[in-house]
C-alpha cells in the first residue's frame, strides 16, 4: 500500500489528523497514542465540516490552557517514557528532532536547548504523536507528498510578526518542492512541515496507483479563496510487479565486526526508513568467525532510504539485492476487553474474510502490569476474546 498527500492547500497537524481518521484510521488508535504521551488530558473530537463546499473531517484537539515551553530534551523524555509501539515512538522522535534542528538553525542555538513555543504545547504534541500513530497503523510502503503550499503575506507568532513562510517552515522545507498556493495567509505550519518532511519517501504529483480510499482533513479556517483541506489517497501502486524492478526487494549483507548491542537500533532505523520488515540470521563466516546476515524487505520506492540507513548504521561495505514477489493480506485493527483493559487486535483478511486475529503484545503487557496477572494468562484471555473475530467477514466487522 502507498499513500499520496495532496498538500496543495497547505498542511498542519490537525489537517493531517483529520485526513487519517477520514481515511479509516480508528480514533482509538490516535487517542491511545496521544494519551500515552501527553502529561495532561487531551480530548480528540472528530467533526464533519464543510470547507468551501467540500465535506471534510476536522479533528478537534481540546487541551487546558498552558503556557509551558518545552525543550527538545523535555519532549524526548516524554516520548521515551511513554507506552508507545516502537514504530510510533521512532516516527514521533524523528518529527520533533526535525523541528528542533530547524528551530536551532533559525535561532542560532543547539537543538537540545530549543524551546518549541507553539509546537511544544500539548495540542502540537497531540498532533505529532497522533499523526505518527495513524501513519504507523496504515503501514504504508511509501508516502508521496505533493508540492507544499506555504501561503504568503505575514503571520504573528511567538517571535512577533514574520513573513510567510515563517523561518522554521522555510528551513523545514529546504530541498522540498513548495509554492505560495491560494490566498494570502499562512497555509503550512511548522508542525505540518515537520510531519510531511519526516515521513515522506518522495515528492511529486499523484503516483500511478489504484486508490482505495481518500481521506479529507480540514483546517480550522474556511476562507473564500479555496477549500482549506488536505487530502490523503491510499491504495496500491499500479507499477508494482511480482518480479520486476518496481517490485519489492530483499536487501542482504553479512556483518562480522559490529558491536551486537547496536543491532536493535539498526533494525529500528531500517523500519523507520521504510523497510516493511528487517531481521537478523546468525551465521558462521570464513575463518570460523561468528556473524549475522542482515535482511531488509523493502519496496522500490523505499530502497534508497533503507540502503542509506544500512550503510550509516552498520559497518558493511556492500549489499546483495534480490527482486522478489510478495503476497500481503489486507489488514484491519479492532479492540477487545481483557479485565477492563483495551487490547488492540490486528486482523488479517483474505478475500474479505478474517483469517487471523493477533492481539498487540504491548497492550497485553500493559494490561498484565495493571492487573498484576502473569502476561501469559492475559495473552491467553486476549487470544480467546479475539477468536470470534476470525469467523466474521469484512463487511460485518
N, C-alpha and C positions, 0 to 999 in steps of 0.2 A: 504493500500500500504506500502511496505517496500523497503529499499534500501540496497545495498551491495557495499562497496567501495573496489576496488582492488588496494591496495597501495603497491603491490609487487615490483614496480619500484620507489617508493618514493612518496612524496606528497609536494605540495606547493600551495600557494593561487591561482596562475594563472592556475595551472593544475586542481584544483577543479572548478574554474570558467568555464574553457573550458568544463569540463565534464558536468556541469549543463546545460550550453547552448546547448551542443551537445545532452543532454537528453530531450530537449524540453522546458526548461525554457526560456520564451521570453526575448530577450536582453533588452527591455524597463523596465522589472521588476528589473533587476540587475542595469541598468543605473539610473533608477529613485531613487533607494535607495542610490546609491553612490552620486548622485547629492545632495541629501538631507543632507548629512553629510559632504562631502568634502568642506573645506574652500576655495579651489581654483578649477579651472576647471580640470576635469578628463575626458579623451576620452577613450571609450571602443570600440575596433575594433576586430570583430571575423575574423579568417582566417583559411581555411582548409589547413593543412600541412601534411607532411609525417614524421614519426619518425621510422627509421629503417624498412621502408617498410609498416608501418601501418598508415592509414588515421586517423587524429585526428583534434580536434578543438583547436586552440591557440587563446586565448582572450588577445589581446594586451591592456595593461593599459598604456596610454600615459599621462604623467604629466610634468609640468615645473620642471626644476632643483630646488631642495630645500635642504638645509642643516638643516632644522628645526628638533630639537629633542624634541618631545612632551612627557610629563609625562603622567602617568595614569590619573591624575586629568584632564589634558588638553583633552585627548581623551574622558573621561567620560562626560565632559562638552559638547563636540561636539555632542555626542550621545544624551544627554539629550535635547539639543536644536533643534535637527533635527526633521523634519516632517516625522517620520517613523511609520509604524504599530508597535504596542507593541510587537508582536511576533518577528519581525526583530530586534528591539531595544534590547530586552532581550537577544536574541542569540548573538548579537554583543558585548553587555556588558559582557556576560559570557566569550566570547572568549578573549577579551582584559584583563579581570580580570585574567584569567589563565596565560596569558603572563606576566602580572605584578607580580603575585605571583611567577612564575618560575624564572623570572629575579631577583626578590628580594632574593630568596633563593640562587641563584648563586653568587650574589654580596654582600650578607650580609647587605641588606638595607630593608626599608619598601616598600610595594607595591605602596603606594601613591606617593613615591618620585622616582620611577623607571623612567629612561629615556629610551625610547624604541629604540632609534637609528634607525636601518633599519626598524623595524616594526612600528615605529611611522611616517614613511614617508607617503606621500599621496598615493603612489601605494599600500602599505600594508593596509592602511585604506580602500582603494577601494576593495582590495582582501577580507578582513574580512567582510565588510558590504555587498558586492556583493554576496559572498557565503551564508551568513546568509539569505539574501533576497531570493536566489534561493532555499535553503532548506525549508524556510517557504512557498514558493509558491508550492512546491511539496506536502507539508502536509503529510510527511511520518509518519507512526505509529512506525517505528523502523528504525534505521540505524546501520547496522553491518559493521565493518571495519576489513579487513584482517590484519595479522601481517604486521607491517610497515617496509619497507626497509629504512634504515638510511644512508647507504653508509659506506665508510671507507677512510682512508688517513687523509689529513689535509685541512683546509679551512682558507681563510683570511676574517676577519670581522672587526667590529669597534674596537675590543679589540686586534687586531693583529692576528697572526697565532694561530689556535686552532685545536685540534684533532676532527675527525668526529666520532660520532655525537657531535656537539658543546654542551657546558654545558647546554644551555637553552633547546635544543631539548631533551637531556638526562633527564633533570628534568621533562619536559612536558610528556615524555613517560614512566615515572616511573610507574610501575604496568601494563603497556600495552605491549602486545606481539610485539616484533620488532626483526629485524635481519639485517645483513650488506647489503644483497642484491647484485645486479650485479654491476660491475665496482668499481673503486677506486676514488670516489669523493663524495661530499655531495649530498644525494638524498632527504632528508627530511629537510625542512626549519622550523624555529620556528613558522612562520605563519601557515604552513601546519600542524605541530604537534598540535598547539593550536586549530585549526579548527576541526581536526579529534577528538581530545580527549574531546572537549567541547560539541560535538553533537553526538558522538557515543553512542548507547544504549548497545552495546556488541561488542565483538571482536571474529574473527574466520574465518573459510572458508565460502564460499558462503552457506547461509542457504537454506533449501528447499523452493523454490519459483517458481512461474510462471513468467518468465521475459517478460516484455512488451517492454522495451527499454533499450539500452545500450549507455551511453554517454562516449565519449573518449576525455579526455583533455590532451593537450600536454604541456610539459615544454619547456623552451627556447633552450635547447641544443639538439643535435641529435647525441649521442655517438654511436660508432660502436658496443659496447658491448650488448646493449639492446634497446628496444623501450621505450623511455622516455615519458611514458604516464601513466595516472591514469584513471581507468575505473569506471563508476557508473552504476550498474544494478538497474533497478526499476521495480517492479511488485508486485504480490500478494503472500502472504505467503502461501505455499502449505499446511501447517499444520493447518491453521485456520479452525475451525469447528463452526457451529452456536451455539451449546450449550456445547461444550467440554472444557476441561481445557486449550486448546490452543487458545480459542476464546476470545473475549473482555470481560472485567469485569466492573461491576459498583461498585465502592468503595463509601461507605457512612459512615457518622458519625454525631452525634448530638453534638453541641457545645453551651454551655450557658455562658461561662466565658472568652470569647476572646474580647478584645477591637475591636469594629466594624470598626474602622479606618484601621485595618490590613487586612480586607477581600480582598480588591482589590489586594494587594500584594500577598496574599495567592493564589488567583485564577491564577494570572500571573505566579507564581512559579510552579504551577501544570502543566500549559500548556507548560512551558519551559521544564519541566521534562519529557514530552511526553504524557500527557493526551490529548486525542482528543477533549474533552470538559470538562468543570468544571463549576458548578453553585451552587447557594445557594437557599434554600427554607426556609422562616420564619416559625417557629413552636412555640407552647406553650408546655413547658415541665412540669413535675411534680412540685407541689407547685406553679404553676402559673407563672413560670419563662419564659420570652421570650428567644428564642434561634434560632439557624439556623441548618438546615441539610445541610452538605457539600456533594456534589455529584461529582464524577470524573469518566468519562468514559475513559477506558484505555485498550490497547491491553496487552496480557500476557507478551510480551517482555518488556513493559514499566512499568509493575505493580510494581516491586521492587523500581524503582526510584521514582514513584509517591507516593507509601506508605511512603518512607523515607521523602519526602517533606511534606506530611501531618503531620507526627509526628514532623518534625523540625519546621514547620511554625505555627502550631496550638497547643492548649492545650489538645487535645483529647488523650485518653489512649487506644483506641480500634477502630477497623473498621469492618463494615459489608462488605462482598464481595459476589457479585451475578454474576454468569455466565449468559450472555445474548446473544441473536442473534442480528445481526446488518446488515442492508442493506444500503450501501452507493452508491450514484450516482457518476459516473465519473465527473471530474471537468476540466475546462479549464479557461483561462483568456484572455480577449480581451480588447480593449480600444475604447472609444467613445470621441468625442469632444463636450464640452459644453462651449460656449463663448470663444473659442480658448484655452481652458484648457483641458488637457488629464485626463480622468476619467477611471480607470480600472473597468472592469465588470467581475464578477465571473459567469461563466456558469456552469449549472448542466445538465448532459446528461443522458438520459435513453434509452437504446438500440440504442445508437448512435444519438439520437435526442435531441436537446436542449429544455429542458422543463422549465428552469428558468434562468433568467439573472438578477443579482443583482449588482447595482453599489457599489463600495467601498466607504463607508461613509466618511472616512478620505480624500479621493480625492475630494468628493463633498464639504466638509467644506473648503478645501484649495481653490477651485475654487470660492466659495462664498466669502471668505475673500478677494481674489484678485480683484473680480469684485464689491464688495460692495452690492451684492444682497442677499436677505434672503436665508438661507440654504434650506428652504422648496421649494422655486422656482427652485433653481439649481438642487435639488434632483428630482423634477418632470421632469425637462428637461432631466436629465440623464436617468431616467426611460424610458421616451419616446424615447430617442436615442437608448436605449438598446433593445426595444421591437422587432425590426426586427430580432434580433439575435435568438429569440425563435423559429422562423418559419423555421430555417435552420438546416440541418443535419450536423453531424460532418465532413464528408469528404469535404463539401463545405465551411467550415469556413475559 
